[in-house]
Amino acid sequence: MSERPVSEMSFEEAMRELEEVVGKLERGDAALADSITLYERGAELKKRCETKLKEAEEKVAAITLDRDGTPTGTTPVEGL
């Protein structure tokens, strides 16, 4: 498990570590106190992944197309 702050992780990094955390919790590889720490880290990672996905969805939704379906630019998305 990484010591890197979750807020600095890319979607891929957060997802990879979240998968590791879930695997450890499912296997029961950790003592109770460690499991609580893993669960808390997993919750942070899940939130980071959700945030990064929402950002990506908003960027995709902001792409404007011409009549032929060719991207012509982007439309500002409120809140970004």
PDB file of N, CA, C and O in Angstrom:
ATOM      1  N   MET A   1       0.850  -1.176   0.000  1.00  0.00           N
ATOM      2  CA  MET A   1       0.000   0.000   0.000  1.00  0.00           C
ATOM      3  C   MET A   1       0.890   1.231   0.000  1.00  0.00           C
ATOM      4  O   MET A   1       1.912   1.283   0.685  1.00  0.00           O
ATOM      5  N   SER A   2       0.485   2.204  -0.771  1.00  0.00           N
ATOM      6  CA  SER A   2       1.266   3.426  -0.945  1.00  0.00           C
ATOM      7  C   SER A   2       1.084   4.377   0.234  1.00  0.00           C
ATOM      8  O   SER A   2       0.031   4.410   0.871  1.00  0.00           O
ATOM      9  N   GLU A   3       2.122   5.140   0.504  1.00  0.00           N
ATOM     10  CA  GLU A   3       2.045   6.186   1.520  1.00  0.00           C
ATOM     11  C   GLU A   3       1.695   7.526   0.867  1.00  0.00           C
ATOM     12  O   GLU A   3       1.559   8.541   1.549  1.00  0.00           O
ATOM     13  N   ARG A   4       1.552   7.518  -0.448  1.00  0.00           N
ATOM     14  CA  ARG A   4       1.258   8.728  -1.202  1.00  0.00           C
ATOM     15  C   ARG A   4      -0.123   9.246  -0.820  1.00  0.00           C
ATOM     16  O   ARG A   4      -1.064   8.465  -0.681  1.00  0.00           O
ATOM     17  N   PRO A   5      -0.249  10.564  -0.650  1.00  0.00           N
ATOM     18  CA  PRO A   5      -1.570  11.123  -0.341  1.00  0.00           C
ATOM     19  C   PRO A   5      -2.571  10.819  -1.455  1.00  0.00           C
ATOM     20  O   PRO A   5      -2.257  10.960  -2.637  1.00  0.00           O
ATOM     21  N   VAL A   6      -3.748  10.410  -1.078  1.00  0.00           N
ATOM     22  CA  VAL A   6      -4.788  10.052  -2.039  1.00  0.00           C
ATOM     23  C   VAL A   6      -5.108  11.240  -2.945  1.00  0.00           C
ATOM     24  O   VAL A   6      -5.383  11.055  -4.131  1.00  0.00           O
ATOM     25  N   SER A   7      -5.074  12.439  -2.408  1.00  0.00           N
ATOM     26  CA  SER A   7      -5.420  13.631  -3.185  1.00  0.00           C
ATOM     27  C   SER A   7      -4.460  13.893  -4.345  1.00  0.00           C
ATOM     28  O   SER A   7      -4.774  14.684  -5.234  1.00  0.00           O
ATOM     29  N   GLU A   8      -3.307  13.248  -4.351  1.00  0.00           N
ATOM     30  CA  GLU A   8      -2.320  13.428  -5.420  1.00  0.00           C
ATOM     31  C   GLU A   8      -2.369  12.302  -6.454  1.00  0.00           C
ATOM     32  O   GLU A   8      -1.634  12.338  -7.441  1.00  0.00           O
ATOM     33  N   MET A   9      -3.215  11.319  -6.241  1.00  0.00           N
ATOM     34  CA  MET A   9      -3.240  10.149  -7.116  1.00  0.00           C
ATOM     35  C   MET A   9      -4.092  10.369  -8.351  1.00  0.00           C
ATOM     36  O   MET A   9      -5.096  11.080  -8.320  1.00  0.00           O
ATOM     37  N   SER A  10      -3.666   9.741  -9.441  1.00  0.00           N
ATOM     38  CA  SER A  10      -4.489   9.698 -10.636  1.00  0.00           C
ATOM     39  C   SER A  10      -5.606   8.681 -10.395  1.00  0.00           C
ATOM     40  O   SER A  10      -5.584   7.946  -9.407  1.00  0.00           O
ATOM     41  N   PHE A  11      -6.563   8.646 -11.290  1.00  0.00           N
ATOM     42  CA  PHE A  11      -7.637   7.661 -11.187  1.00  0.00           C
ATOM     43  C   PHE A  11      -7.060   6.248 -11.173  1.00  0.00           C
ATOM     44  O   PHE A  11      -7.443   5.414 -10.352  1.00  0.00           O
ATOM     45  N   GLU A  12      -6.122   5.992 -12.107  1.00  0.00           N
ATOM     46  CA  GLU A  12      -5.553   4.655 -12.232  1.00  0.00           C
ATOM     47  C   GLU A  12      -4.792   4.231 -10.977  1.00  0.00           C
ATOM     48  O   GLU A  12      -4.897   3.085 -10.541  1.00  0.00           O
ATOM     49  N   GLU A  13      -4.040   5.141 -10.408  1.00  0.00           N
ATOM     50  CA  GLU A  13      -3.295   4.823  -9.182  1.00  0.00           C
ATOM     51  C   GLU A  13      -4.245   4.529  -8.033  1.00  0.00           C
ATOM     52  O   GLU A  13      -4.051   3.563  -7.294  1.00  0.00           O
ATOM     53  N   ALA A  14      -5.264   5.353  -7.880  1.00  0.00           N
ATOM     54  CA  ALA A  14      -6.231   5.161  -6.797  1.00  0.00           C
ATOM     55  C   ALA A  14      -6.998   3.856  -6.970  1.00  0.00           C
ATOM     56  O   ALA A  14      -7.243   3.143  -5.997  1.00  0.00           O
ATOM     57  N   MET A  15      -7.377   3.542  -8.202  1.00  0.00           N
ATOM     58  CA  MET A  15      -8.126   2.308  -8.463  1.00  0.00           C
ATOM     59  C   MET A  15      -7.263   1.080  -8.173  1.00  0.00           C
ATOM     60  O   MET A  15      -7.736   0.107  -7.586  1.00  0.00           O
ATOM     61  N   ARG A  16      -6.007   1.131  -8.586  1.00  0.00           N
ATOM     62  CA  ARG A  16      -5.091   0.009  -8.349  1.00  0.00           C
ATOM     63  C   ARG A  16      -4.923  -0.239  -6.843  1.00  0.00           C
ATOM     64  O   ARG A  16      -4.978  -1.380  -6.385  1.00  0.00           O
ATOM     65  N   GLU A  17      -4.720   0.829  -6.090  1.00  0.00           N
ATOM     66  CA  GLU A  17      -4.550   0.654  -4.648  1.00  0.00           C
ATOM     67  C   GLU A  17      -5.853   0.222  -3.987  1.00  0.00           C
ATOM     68  O   GLU A  17      -5.838  -0.576  -3.050  1.00  0.00           O
ATOM     69  N   LEU A  18      -6.977   0.742  -4.465  1.00  0.00           N
ATOM     70  CA  LEU A  18      -8.271   0.332  -3.922  1.00  0.00           C
ATOM     71  C   LEU A  18      -8.478  -1.167  -4.118  1.00  0.00           C
ATOM     72  O   LEU A  18      -8.979  -1.850  -3.224  1.00  0.00           O
ATOM     73  N   GLU A  19      -8.097  -1.674  -5.279  1.00  0.00           N
ATOM     74  CA  GLU A  19      -8.207  -3.115  -5.527  1.00  0.00           C
ATOM     75  C   GLU A  19      -7.347  -3.913  -4.550  1.00  0.00           C
ATOM     76  O   GLU A  19      -7.760  -4.975  -4.085  1.00  0.00           O
ATOM     77  N   GLU A  20      -6.157  -3.408  -4.238  1.00  0.00           N
ATOM     78  CA  GLU A  20      -5.285  -4.070  -3.263  1.00  0.00           C
ATOM     79  C   GLU A  20      -5.930  -4.078  -1.882  1.00  0.00           C
ATOM     80  O   GLU A  20      -5.924  -5.097  -1.191  1.00  0.00           O
ATOM     81  N   VAL A  21      -6.478  -2.952  -1.491  1.00  0.00           N
ATOM     82  CA  VAL A  21      -7.116  -2.831  -0.177  1.00  0.00           C
ATOM     83  C   VAL A  21      -8.290  -3.794  -0.072  1.00  0.00           C
ATOM     84  O   VAL A  21      -8.419  -4.512   0.920  1.00  0.00           O
ATOM     85  N   VAL A  22      -9.142  -3.812  -1.085  1.00  0.00           N
ATOM     86  CA  VAL A  22     -10.305  -4.705  -1.070  1.00  0.00           C
ATOM     87  C   VAL A  22      -9.851  -6.160  -0.986  1.00  0.00           C
ATOM     88  O   VAL A  22     -10.430  -6.952  -0.242  1.00  0.00           O
ATOM     89  N   GLY A  23      -8.817  -6.512  -1.746  1.00  0.00           N
ATOM     90  CA  GLY A  23      -8.295  -7.880  -1.705  1.00  0.00           C
ATOM     91  C   GLY A  23      -7.829  -8.275  -0.316  1.00  0.00           C
ATOM     92  O   GLY A  23      -8.133  -9.370   0.156  1.00  0.00           O
ATOM     93  N   LYS A  24      -7.091  -7.389   0.339  1.00  0.00           N
ATOM     94  CA  LYS A  24      -6.603  -7.672   1.694  1.00  0.00           C
ATOM     95  C   LYS A  24      -7.764  -7.828   2.668  1.00  0.00           C
ATOM     96  O   LYS A  24      -7.759  -8.725   3.511  1.00  0.00           O
ATOM     97  N   LEU A  25      -8.750  -6.959   2.551  1.00  0.00           N
ATOM     98  CA  LEU A  25      -9.895  -7.046   3.451  1.00  0.00           C
ATOM     99  C   LEU A  25     -10.702  -8.320   3.207  1.00  0.00           C
ATOM    100  O   LEU A  25     -11.151  -8.963   4.156  1.00  0.00           O
ATOM    101  N   GLU A  26     -10.885  -8.684   1.941  1.00  0.00           N
ATOM    102  CA  GLU A  26     -11.643  -9.899   1.627  1.00  0.00           C
ATOM    103  C   GLU A  26     -10.938 -11.166   2.104  1.00  0.00           C
ATOM    104  O   GLU A  26     -11.582 -12.116   2.549  1.00  0.00           O
ATOM    105  N   ARG A  27      -9.612 -11.169   2.005  1.00  0.00           N
ATOM    106  CA  ARG A  27      -8.846 -12.347   2.438  1.00  0.00           C
ATOM    107  C   ARG A  27      -8.692 -12.422   3.944  1.00  0.00           C
ATOM    108  O   ARG A  27      -8.358 -13.478   4.480  1.00  0.00           O
ATOM    109  N   GLY A  28      -8.928 -11.318   4.633  1.00  0.00           N
ATOM    110  CA  GLY A  28      -8.754 -11.303   6.083  1.00  0.00           C
ATOM    111  C   GLY A  28      -7.287 -11.344   6.476  1.00  0.00           C
ATOM    112  O   GLY A  28      -6.926 -11.904   7.512  1.00  0.00           O
ATOM    113  N   ASP A  29      -6.441 -10.742   5.635  1.00  0.00           N
ATOM    114  CA  ASP A  29      -4.993 -10.767   5.869  1.00  0.00           C
ATOM    115  C   ASP A  29      -4.520  -9.833   6.972  1.00  0.00           C
ATOM    116  O   ASP A  29      -3.339  -9.848   7.319  1.00  0.00           O
ATOM    117  N   ALA A  30      -5.393  -9.037   7.521  1.00  0.00           N
ATOM    118  CA  ALA A  30      -4.958  -8.016   8.476  1.00  0.00           C
ATOM    119  C   ALA A  30      -5.673  -8.191   9.814  1.00  0.00           C
ATOM    120  O   ALA A  30      -6.792  -8.699   9.891  1.00  0.00           O
ATOM    121  N   ALA A  31      -4.977  -7.748  10.867  1.00  0.00           N
ATOM    122  CA  ALA A  31      -5.582  -7.727  12.199  1.00  0.00           C
ATOM    123  C   ALA A  31      -6.701  -6.685  12.200  1.00  0.00           C
ATOM    124  O   ALA A  31      -6.806  -5.874  11.280  1.00  0.00           O
ATOM    125  N   LEU A  32      -7.522  -6.717  13.226  1.00  0.00           N
ATOM    126  CA  LEU A  32      -8.674  -5.825  13.294  1.00  0.00           C
ATOM    127  C   LEU A  32      -8.272  -4.354  13.170  1.00  0.00           C
ATOM    128  O   LEU A  32      -8.866  -3.620  12.380  1.00  0.00           O
ATOM    129  N   ALA A  33      -7.287  -3.922  13.927  1.00  0.00           N
ATOM    130  CA  ALA A  33      -6.864  -2.513  13.876  1.00  0.00           C
ATOM    131  C   ALA A  33      -6.375  -2.148  12.478  1.00  0.00           C
ATOM    132  O   ALA A  33      -6.676  -1.066  11.974  1.00  0.00           O
ATOM    133  N   ASP A  34      -5.622  -3.051  11.853  1.00  0.00           N
ATOM    134  CA  ASP A  34      -5.134  -2.812  10.497  1.00  0.00           C
ATOM    135  C   ASP A  34      -6.295  -2.811   9.498  1.00  0.00           C
ATOM    136  O   ASP A  34      -6.285  -2.053   8.529  1.00  0.00           O
ATOM    137  N   SER A  35      -7.273  -3.645   9.734  1.00  0.00           N
ATOM    138  CA  SER A  35      -8.441  -3.692   8.852  1.00  0.00           C
ATOM    139  C   SER A  35      -9.203  -2.370   8.879  1.00  0.00           C
ATOM    140  O   SER A  35      -9.692  -1.903   7.850  1.00  0.00           O
ATOM    141  N   ILE A  36      -9.297  -1.781  10.050  1.00  0.00           N
ATOM    142  CA  ILE A  36      -9.972  -0.480  10.172  1.00  0.00           C
ATOM    143  C   ILE A  36      -9.211   0.580   9.389  1.00  0.00           C
ATOM    144  O   ILE A  36      -9.814   1.389   8.684  1.00  0.00           O
ATOM    145  N   THR A  37      -7.890   0.576   9.513  1.00  0.00           N
ATOM    146  CA  THR A  37      -7.051   1.518   8.765  1.00  0.00           C
ATOM    147  C   THR A  37      -7.202   1.287   7.263  1.00  0.00           C
ATOM    148  O   THR A  37      -7.320   2.241   6.495  1.00  0.00           O
ATOM    149  N   LEU A  38      -7.198   0.022   6.847  1.00  0.00           N
ATOM    150  CA  LEU A  38      -7.381  -0.301   5.434  1.00  0.00           C
ATOM    151  C   LEU A  38      -8.740   0.165   4.933  1.00  0.00           C
ATOM    152  O   LEU A  38      -8.849   0.711   3.835  1.00  0.00           O
ATOM    153  N   TYR A  39      -9.770  -0.049   5.734  1.00  0.00           N
ATOM    154  CA  TYR A  39     -11.114   0.364   5.346  1.00  0.00           C
ATOM    155  C   TYR A  39     -11.175   1.883   5.150  1.00  0.00           C
ATOM    156  O   TYR A  39     -11.758   2.368   4.180  1.00  0.00           O
ATOM    157  N   GLU A  40     -10.574   2.618   6.069  1.00  0.00           N
ATOM    158  CA  GLU A  40     -10.570   4.083   5.966  1.00  0.00           C
ATOM    159  C   GLU A  40      -9.813   4.536   4.716  1.00  0.00           C
ATOM    160  O   GLU A  40     -10.254   5.444   4.012  1.00  0.00           O
ATOM    161  N   ARG A  41      -8.668   3.897   4.445  1.00  0.00           N
ATOM    162  CA  ARG A  41      -7.894   4.224   3.240  1.00  0.00           C
ATOM    163  C   ARG A  41      -8.726   3.891   1.994  1.00  0.00           C
ATOM    164  O   ARG A  41      -8.754   4.658   1.032  1.00  0.00           O
ATOM    165  N   GLY A  42      -9.388   2.760   2.027  1.00  0.00           N
ATOM    166  CA  GLY A  42     -10.244   2.359   0.907  1.00  0.00           C
ATOM    167  C   GLY A  42     -11.362   3.351   0.653  1.00  0.00           C
ATOM    168  O   GLY A  42     -11.694   3.636  -0.498  1.00  0.00           O
ATOM    169  N   ALA A  43     -11.942   3.877   1.716  1.00  0.00           N
ATOM    170  CA  ALA A  43     -13.015   4.871   1.562  1.00  0.00           C
ATOM    171  C   ALA A  43     -12.476   6.134   0.896  1.00  0.00           C
ATOM    172  O   ALA A  43     -13.148   6.721   0.048  1.00  0.00           O
ATOM    173  N   GLU A  44     -11.271   6.556   1.273  1.00  0.00           N
ATOM    174  CA  GLU A  44     -10.648   7.729   0.646  1.00  0.00           C
ATOM    175  C   GLU A  44     -10.366   7.471  -0.832  1.00  0.00           C
ATOM    176  O   GLU A  44     -10.608   8.326  -1.683  1.00  0.00           O
ATOM    177  N   LEU A  45      -9.848   6.274  -1.123  1.00  0.00           N
ATOM    178  CA  LEU A  45      -9.534   5.917  -2.500  1.00  0.00           C
ATOM    179  C   LEU A  45     -10.792   5.865  -3.356  1.00  0.00           C
ATOM    180  O   LEU A  45     -10.790   6.324  -4.498  1.00  0.00           O
ATOM    181  N   LYS A  46     -11.862   5.311  -2.808  1.00  0.00           N
ATOM    182  CA  LYS A  46     -13.135   5.234  -3.534  1.00  0.00           C
ATOM    183  C   LYS A  46     -13.638   6.632  -3.859  1.00  0.00           C
ATOM    184  O   LYS A  46     -14.087   6.889  -4.976  1.00  0.00           O
ATOM    185  N   LYS A  47     -13.567   7.524  -2.901  1.00  0.00           N
ATOM    186  CA  LYS A  47     -14.013   8.894  -3.112  1.00  0.00           C
ATOM    187  C   LYS A  47     -13.178   9.565  -4.204  1.00  0.00           C
ATOM    188  O   LYS A  47     -13.721  10.279  -5.048  1.00  0.00           O
ATOM    189  N   ARG A  48     -11.855   9.338  -4.190  1.00  0.00           N
ATOM    190  CA  ARG A  48     -10.973   9.916  -5.207  1.00  0.00           C
ATOM    191  C   ARG A  48     -11.346   9.399  -6.593  1.00  0.00           C
ATOM    192  O   ARG A  48     -11.412  10.174  -7.547  1.00  0.00           O
ATOM    193  N   CYS A  49     -11.589   8.107  -6.707  1.00  0.00           N
ATOM    194  CA  CYS A  49     -11.981   7.526  -7.990  1.00  0.00           C
ATOM    195  C   CYS A  49     -13.298   8.127  -8.479  1.00  0.00           C
ATOM    196  O   CYS A  49     -13.424   8.466  -9.656  1.00  0.00           O
ATOM    197  N   GLU A  50     -14.266   8.260  -7.595  1.00  0.00           N
ATOM    198  CA  GLU A  50     -15.556   8.850  -7.972  1.00  0.00           C
ATOM    199  C   GLU A  50     -15.382  10.287  -8.443  1.00  0.00           C
ATOM    200  O   GLU A  50     -16.006  10.697  -9.421  1.00  0.00           O
ATOM    201  N   THR A  51     -14.544  11.053  -7.759  1.00  0.00           N
ATOM    202  CA  THR A  51     -14.303  12.442  -8.127  1.00  0.00           C
ATOM    203  C   THR A  51     -13.659  12.533  -9.505  1.00  0.00           C
ATOM    204  O   THR A  51     -14.085  13.327 -10.344  1.00  0.00           O
ATOM    205  N   LYS A  52     -12.627  11.716  -9.738  1.00  0.00           N
ATOM    206  CA  LYS A  52     -11.936  11.742 -11.027  1.00  0.00           C
ATOM    207  C   LYS A  52     -12.858  11.292 -12.161  1.00  0.00           C
ATOM    208  O   LYS A  52     -12.790  11.840 -13.261  1.00  0.00           O
ATOM    209  N   LEU A  53     -13.718  10.304 -11.910  1.00  0.00           N
ATOM    210  CA  LEU A  53     -14.678   9.871 -12.926  1.00  0.00           C
ATOM    211  C   LEU A  53     -15.674  10.974 -13.250  1.00  0.00           C
ATOM    212  O   LEU A  53     -15.994  11.202 -14.416  1.00  0.00           O
ATOM    213  N   LYS A  54     -16.163  11.660 -12.221  1.00  0.00           N
ATOM    214  CA  LYS A  54     -17.115  12.744 -12.444  1.00  0.00           C
ATOM    215  C   LYS A  54     -16.474  13.855 -13.268  1.00  0.00           C
ATOM    216  O   LYS A  54     -17.106  14.405 -14.170  1.00  0.00           O
ATOM    217  N   GLU A  55     -15.216  14.188 -12.962  1.00  0.00           N
ATOM    218  CA  GLU A  55     -14.501  15.208 -13.728  1.00  0.00           C
ATOM    219  C   GLU A  55     -14.403  14.804 -15.192  1.00  0.00           C
ATOM    220  O   GLU A  55     -14.622  15.627 -16.082  1.00  0.00           O
ATOM    221  N   ALA A  56     -14.077  13.548 -15.442  1.00  0.00           N
ATOM    222  CA  ALA A  56     -13.950  13.063 -16.818  1.00  0.00           C
ATOM    223  C   ALA A  56     -15.295  13.093 -17.535  1.00  0.00           C
ATOM    224  O   ALA A  56     -15.374  13.493 -18.696  1.00  0.00           O
ATOM    225  N   GLU A  57     -16.347  12.674 -16.847  1.00  0.00           N
ATOM    226  CA  GLU A  57     -17.689  12.694 -17.441  1.00  0.00           C
ATOM    227  C   GLU A  57     -18.106  14.110 -17.814  1.00  0.00           C
ATOM    228  O   GLU A  57     -18.703  14.329 -18.868  1.00  0.00           O
ATOM    229  N   GLU A  58     -17.796  15.062 -16.959  1.00  0.00           N
ATOM    230  CA  GLU A  58     -18.157  16.449 -17.234  1.00  0.00           C
ATOM    231  C   GLU A  58     -17.388  16.993 -18.432  1.00  0.00           C
ATOM    232  O   GLU A  58     -17.934  17.754 -19.230  1.00  0.00           O
ATOM    233  N   LYS A  59     -16.126  16.605 -18.559  1.00  0.00           N
ATOM    234  CA  LYS A  59     -15.339  17.048 -19.718  1.00  0.00           C
ATOM    235  C   LYS A  59     -15.893  16.458 -21.002  1.00  0.00           C
ATOM    236  O   LYS A  59     -15.993  17.151 -22.015  1.00  0.00           O
ATOM    237  N   VAL A  60     -16.253  15.183 -20.967  1.00  0.00           N
ATOM    238  CA  VAL A  60     -16.813  14.537 -22.151  1.00  0.00           C
ATOM    239  C   VAL A  60     -18.155  15.170 -22.507  1.00  0.00           C
ATOM    240  O   VAL A  60     -18.443  15.393 -23.683  1.00  0.00           O
ATOM    241  N   ALA A  61     -18.965  15.456 -21.512  1.00  0.00           N
ATOM    242  CA  ALA A  61     -20.277  16.051 -21.752  1.00  0.00           C
ATOM    243  C   ALA A  61     -20.154  17.451 -22.325  1.00  0.00           C
ATOM    244  O   ALA A  61     -21.080  17.935 -22.975  1.00  0.00           O
ATOM    245  N   ALA A  62     -19.013  18.114 -22.093  1.00  0.00           N
ATOM    246  CA  ALA A  62     -18.842  19.486 -22.553  1.00  0.00           C
ATOM    247  C   ALA A  62     -18.340  19.566 -23.992  1.00  0.00           C
ATOM    248  O   ALA A  62     -18.266  20.661 -24.550  1.00  0.00           O
ATOM    249  N   ILE A  63     -17.996  18.439 -24.602  1.00  0.00           N
ATOM    250  CA  ILE A  63     -17.520  18.462 -25.988  1.00  0.00           C
ATOM    251  C   ILE A  63     -18.700  18.769 -26.903  1.00  0.00           C
ATOM    252  O   ILE A  63     -19.749  18.130 -26.816  1.00  0.00           O
ATOM    253  N   THR A  64     -18.518  19.752 -27.778  1.00  0.00           N
ATOM    254  CA  THR A  64     -19.578  20.111 -28.713  1.00  0.00           C
ATOM    255  C   THR A  64     -19.278  19.498 -30.083  1.00  0.00           C
ATOM    256  O   THR A  64     -18.120  19.376 -30.484  1.00  0.00           O
ATOM    257  N   LEU A  65     -20.333  19.118 -30.784  1.00  0.00           N
ATOM    258  CA  LEU A  65     -20.211  18.485 -32.098  1.00  0.00           C
ATOM    259  C   LEU A  65     -20.904  19.333 -33.149  1.00  0.00           C
ATOM    260  O   LEU A  65     -21.858  20.055 -32.859  1.00  0.00           O
ATOM    261  N   ASP A  66     -20.403  19.233 -34.389  1.00  0.00           N
ATOM    262  CA  ASP A  66     -21.102  19.905 -35.480  1.00  0.00           C
ATOM    263  C   ASP A  66     -22.189  18.972 -36.022  1.00  0.00           C
ATOM    264  O   ASP A  66     -22.424  17.905 -35.456  1.00  0.00           O
ATOM    265  N   ARG A  67     -22.845  19.361 -37.102  1.00  0.00           N
ATOM    266  CA  ARG A  67     -23.959  18.569 -37.649  1.00  0.00           C
ATOM    267  C   ARG A  67     -23.530  17.177 -38.092  1.00  0.00           C
ATOM    268  O   ARG A  67     -24.345  16.255 -38.120  1.00  0.00           O
ATOM    269  N   ASP A  68     -22.256  17.019 -38.439  1.00  0.00           N
ATOM    270  CA  ASP A  68     -21.750  15.721 -38.882  1.00  0.00           C
ATOM    271  C   ASP A  68     -21.230  14.861 -37.729  1.00  0.00           C
ATOM    272  O   ASP A  68     -20.806  13.726 -37.943  1.00  0.00           O
ATOM    273  N   GLY A  69     -21.263  15.396 -36.514  1.00  0.00           N
ATOM    274  CA  GLY A  69     -20.775  14.673 -35.360  1.00  0.00           C
ATOM    275  C   GLY A  69     -19.295  14.845 -35.113  1.00  0.00           C
ATOM    276  O   GLY A  69     -18.705  14.113 -34.318  1.00  0.00           O
ATOM    277  N   THR A  70     -18.684  15.813 -35.791  1.00  0.00           N
ATOM    278  CA  THR A  70     -17.259  16.084 -35.603  1.00  0.00           C
ATOM    279  C   THR A  70     -17.081  17.034 -34.429  1.00  0.00           C
ATOM    280  O   THR A  70     -17.767  18.053 -34.353  1.00  0.00           O
ATOM    281  N   PRO A  71     -16.163  16.716 -33.505  1.00  0.00           N
ATOM    282  CA  PRO A  71     -15.931  17.641 -32.374  1.00  0.00           C
ATOM    283  C   PRO A  71     -15.472  19.000 -32.881  1.00  0.00           C
ATOM    284  O   PRO A  71     -14.589  19.098 -33.733  1.00  0.00           O
ATOM    285  N   THR A  72     -16.091  20.049 -32.339  1.00  0.00           N
ATOM    286  CA  THR A  72     -15.757  21.410 -32.754  1.00  0.00           C
ATOM    287  C   THR A  72     -15.163  22.216 -31.634  1.00  0.00           C
ATOM    288  O   THR A  72     -14.660  23.313 -31.876  1.00  0.00           O
ATOM    289  N   GLY A  73     -15.198  21.733 -30.447  1.00  0.00           N
ATOM    290  CA  GLY A  73     -14.676  22.459 -29.298  1.00  0.00           C
ATOM    291  C   GLY A  73     -15.338  21.975 -28.038  1.00  0.00           C
ATOM    292  O   GLY A  73     -15.885  20.874 -27.978  1.00  0.00           O
ATOM    293  N   THR A  74     -15.279  22.816 -27.035  1.00  0.00           N
ATOM    294  CA  THR A  74     -15.886  22.450 -25.767  1.00  0.00           C
ATOM    295  C   THR A  74     -16.771  23.587 -25.281  1.00  0.00           C
ATOM    296  O   THR A  74     -16.586  24.748 -25.646  1.00  0.00           O
ATOM    297  N   THR A  75     -17.716  23.228 -24.465  1.00  0.00           N
ATOM    298  CA  THR A  75     -18.598  24.175 -23.808  1.00  0.00           C
ATOM    299  C   THR A  75     -18.209  24.229 -22.338  1.00  0.00           C
ATOM    300  O   THR A  75     -18.057  23.178 -21.715  1.00  0.00           O
ATOM    301  N   PRO A  76     -18.042  25.413 -21.764  1.00  0.00           N
ATOM    302  CA  PRO A  76     -17.706  25.474 -20.345  1.00  0.00           C
ATOM    303  C   PRO A  76     -18.737  24.733 -19.499  1.00  0.00           C
ATOM    304  O   PRO A  76     -19.941  24.835 -19.734  1.00  0.00           O
ATOM    305  N   VAL A  77     -18.247  23.995 -18.521  1.00  0.00           N
ATOM    306  CA  VAL A  77     -19.119  23.281 -17.601  1.00  0.00           C
ATOM    307  C   VAL A  77     -19.117  24.044 -16.289  1.00  0.00           C
ATOM    308  O   VAL A  77     -18.055  24.345 -15.745  1.00  0.00           O
ATOM    309  N   GLU A  78     -20.294  24.357 -15.779  1.00  0.00           N
ATOM    310  CA  GLU A  78     -20.407  25.101 -14.526  1.00  0.00           C
ATOM    311  C   GLU A  78     -19.742  24.314 -13.402  1.00  0.00           C
ATOM    312  O   GLU A  78     -19.827  23.087 -13.347  1.00  0.00           O
ATOM    313  N   GLY A  79     -19.077  25.046 -12.505  1.00  0.00           N
ATOM    314  CA  GLY A  79     -18.477  24.422 -11.340  1.00  0.00           C
ATOM    315  C   GLY A  79     -17.053  23.953 -11.545  1.00  0.00           C
ATOM    316  O   GLY A  79     -16.418  23.511 -10.588  1.00  0.00           O
ATOM    317  N   LEU A  80     -16.526  24.033 -12.761  1.00  0.00           N
ATOM    318  CA  LEU A  80     -15.138  23.610 -12.995  1.00  0.00           C
ATOM    319  C   LEU A  80     -14.234  24.802 -13.090  1.00  0.00           C
ATOM    320  O   LEU A  80     -13.028  24.649 -13.285  1.00  0.00           O
TER     321      LEU A  80
END
